Amino acid sequence: MKKKFSDAFTGLLKGTGHRSILTQYILAAMAVCAGFVLHLSVLEWVAVIVCIGLVITAEILNTCIEKLCDLYSTDYSNRIREIKDLAAGAVLAASLTAFITAMVILFSHIGG
């Protein structure tokens, strides 16, 4: 059990070696800092944490899918392009969800 957690944490750390995942880690840190500045409520923190987890998870899975596709073939393929586009679309959906959530929270603090 300890080895599985160790491997999983290693995977999170290896994510910093990928620009897109590292970017999400940085944006997550910025969101946490903004949360402290805005004095978020408990429910707002839950929303922020869930969104951070959702986006980072999607980005890690997208990177894995891209690597698997490249392992299968580095030649251009419409089928592989579709797979990669779908995976990127999942990241976009997660990111848009996080952005809209952030805007709702931000506007409630600015307007309230």
Secondary structure, 3 states (H helix, E strand, C coil): CHHHHHHHHHHHHHHHHCHHHHHHHHHHHHHHHHHHHHCCCHHHHHHHHHHHHHHHHHHHHHHHHHHHHHHHCCCCCHHHHHHHHHHHHHHHHHHHHHHHHHHHHHHHHHHC
